[in-house]
Amino acid sequence: MRTLLQAEELSVLYAERTVLDRVSLTVRTGERLALLGRNGAGKTTLLRLLSGERRPDEGHVWREDGLRLAVLAQQPLFEAGQTVAELLLAADPFLAARAELEALSARLDKADAMERWMTLQRRFEDDGGYGWQSRAARIFGMLDLSRFLEREADTLSGGESTRLSLALALAREPELLLLDEPTNHLDIRMREWLEGYLLAYQGGLILTSHDRDFLDAVATRSLWLEGGEAAGYPGGYSRARSLRELERRAQGRAHRLGTREEQRLSASADQLDLWGRRSKAVKSRLSRTAVAEAPASERRLKMRLLAGQARARVLLWGEHLGKSYGERAVLSGVALKIRQGDRIALMGANGAGKTSLLRLLAGEDRPDPVTADGPPVLRLAGGVQVVTLDQTWHGLDSGEGLYAQFDERFGARAAALLGRAGFAQADWLKTPAELSGGERARAGLALVSALRADLLLLDEPTNHLDAEALESLEEAVQAYAGAVLIVTHDRRFAREVANRLWMIEPLSAGGGTLREVAGWTDRTPLDPARSLEGDPPPPPPPPGAREQLREQEQRLAALNVQLDSLSLSGREEARARSERHAVQGQIYGLYEEVYYQPQYDWELRSGPLRVRAQRFEDSGQNGSGGGMFWAAHDLSCPHLAYDGSVLRWSDPPPGWYGAWLLGAALDTVFLRWNRGRVRLGEGGPLLTRRQYFERLGWAGR
């Protein structure tokens, strides 16, 4: 085996912190080295040193002369104007050989050119130059990039850019690959393909990843980074972790025994001195007693998820759910039930519709109003609280400081919540936009951990989390008393926590639908909406105004027939006329509601007032969505408009019921729409969610 790269005594310091302390390693052909350790342990820094992107403060990196090296960075950047096809052409490792062959082909009439052409052509064929285009096309096809060949690379999304950078690194067919988190933004099919590709790869490989199954399958040895130091182990993550734990236990036992012996000898020497006897021999032995250093303590992240107060067995159910964007159908014919205690892993290819389904269940999007099977049905049981963790910002405001956001929501609990998630005081002023992907994920989970929810909808919470954080999240989900639906591509995480496995599978007519299987090894199909023993029947939806109007009109017709008959006594006729008068009054009110009132999304009671609310998606400032609130009894009265930031009256505030209407609007904005702050009128006072809860006496919420 050839030695491709050798690093000796590498050290890196950031301010007063030692990131790497005299780290050495060697990589040969056929070796696949995994860099392990927590986020911030120095894995990415070490990769940058090995690639030559930065220089170490101390030490030296040697690379074989002419070594073909390819690097995958966590956040790839592409120049404006470059298309994907142009980048692929530039990645051709045989580009120079092709150009030389073409130049020589024009001079084949000369003997020296012919000889050179034949030699170069044989080498080109032996190296696989003629098959490179088909191999590159397969890589782009497996990573779902073939459709982007004509697109400019800087217009791709973050996940697409990462997959493009990985495809270009593989297409270069280097002798040494440096891959920083190659499994990010890959679905299970892509991860399994990449495993097979790297297992067949003949060059040297150094990689980092948070996918433990992937590391176990690919790595031949591991380098564990902690506190700036590096320790080598055979195999992937699981074997390295078990050996490291064994070493720590042995080191801890040696420290305890050494300390005990040191204390025993010291006590013996003191006792001999007290008795006036000779203690020189004991003190000499004490001076020669070596006490092993105790293993460094590991601070474990603490995560917990608090369940809500709902007592319903079935929390959410739906049927005939579909979602289309323009002419493109994403979901079709989805039916499901989620019960207390369900831990559901939702899996499927990238773009299959997993996030779209979560948005439907969270109420952030609406299903198609008409489907082939009938009108959509999506209901929550009474009192069920739903909390969502989105994929990008994880429920946080991207431009506001971390501590400010937690303080606004949780007050005095903010510091403890951030501390349990691993954030020191130096991190408090950072905005989510300044945090790494793993830090954002931990902050989002800390946010969710403080909210009491009956149903958690988590969109890829495992992205960017290191192995220790993943294990803490696994324990928190397993102990959670509510229901959780998790979109993830991490196979080990899904196996550890899920008791139901859902998949979105494509339909021949377009779009995808929801399927359930019995387990990872048992692919027996199940119905995601099946009824189980003990399931209560879903309550019927409350009758709408049109249905009530139909019933009252039928009742009025029956009363008229009854009054036209001559068989009624005087008392019965009086009772029937009184009931007819009441029914007529109800019909007049229903006529107004059906034919004259605008549509609304919610109706709630505030004191003596019925208040209606309508939400306008993505119409507010910064796309945050707004809404309108009005009194149900009189549409001509002033109403409240909310633009996502400011709550203002359409006319001068009304009299006696203005406070009730404002209270209903604030309840909706803070509790149902989960906003953090509202300005009362243009240029008026700013009311935060925390202040509102304190005024209501809910300071601990």
Number of C-alpha atoms within 10 A of each C-alpha: 9 11 14 20 20 16 19 15 15 21 22 22 14 9 7 6 10 15 21 26 19 15 19 18 15 14 21 18 17 18 21 26 28 28 26 28 22 16 19 16 21 23 24 19 16 22 22 18 18 23 18 13 9 12 16 19 12 14 16 16 19 14 18 11 8 7 12 16 17 22 22 23 19 16 12 14 13 16 9 10 12 15 18 24 16 15 17 20 14 13 19 18 16 18 13 10 15 17 11 15 18 12 13 20 13 11 13 15 10 10 10 11 17 16 13 14 20 14 11 17 17 10 13 16 11 10 12 12 17 13 10 17 15 10 15 21 16 16 22 23 13 16 22 17 18 15 10 16 15 12 15 18 24 17 14 15 10 14 14 18 21 23 24 25 23 25 25 23 21 24 23 20 22 20 19 27 24 23 23 22 21 23 26 20 19 21 18 18 14 19 23 15 14 21 18 13 14 18 15 11 20 16 21 23 25 22 24 21 24 26 26 18 19 20 25 18 16 24 23 18 21 27 25 21 23 20 15 18 18 21 14 17 19 15 21 25 30 13 15 21 16 12 14 16 12 12 13 16 14 14 16 17 15 16 18 16 14 17 18 13 16 19 13 13 20 17 13 16 21 15 13 14 13 11 10 9 10 12 18 12 10 17 16 12 13 18 12 10 14 13 15 15 13 16 14 10 7 7 9 13 16 16 22 20 24 18 20 17 13 17 14 17 14 22 26 21 19 18 18 22 27 27 25 14 9 6 6 10 16 21 28 24 19 20 21 20 18 21 19 18 19 20 25 21 25 27 24 21 17 18 10 19 23 24 19 20 23 22 18 16 21 16 12 12 14 17 23 17 13 13 15 10 11 12 14 20 14 18 15 17 16 12 13 17 20 21 18 22 22 19 17 17 16 23 18 22 14 17 11 14 18 23 21 16 18 22 14 16 25 20 17 13 13 20 18 12 22 21 14 18 23 19 18 11 11 7 16 16 13 16 19 23 15 14 15 13 18 18 21 26 29 27 26 23 22 24 23 22 18 20 18 18 24 26 28 24 23 24 22 22 26 26 23 23 22 20 19 16 24 23 17 16 24 21 17 18 23 18 15 19 19 24 23 28 22 26 24 21 28 26 17 14 19 22 14 13 20 21 15 19 23 24 20 21 18 18 13 7 8 12 20 24 21 25 19 22 17 15 15 12 7 8 11 10 11 13 15 21 17 10 13 8 5 8 12 11 8 13 9 6 8 8 9 10 17 14 13 15 21 13 12 18 16 11 15 19 12 12 17 13 9 16 17 10 9 8 10 13 9 9 8 13 18 13 12 17 15 11 15 20 13 12 18 15 12 15 20 11 14 21 15 11 17 15 10 10 13 10 11 13 10 12 16 15 14 17 13 8 16 16 22 22 21 17 16 15 14 13 15 16 12 10 11 14 17 22 21 19 25 24 22 17 13 9 12 8 16 19 20 21 20 24 20 23 21 20 24 20 19 11 10 11 17 13 9 8 14 18 14 17 25 22 14 22 25 20 17 18 21 18 14 11 15 12 17 17 21 21 17 18 16 11 8 12 11 13 14 17 21 21 17 16 17 13 9 9 10 11 16 12 13
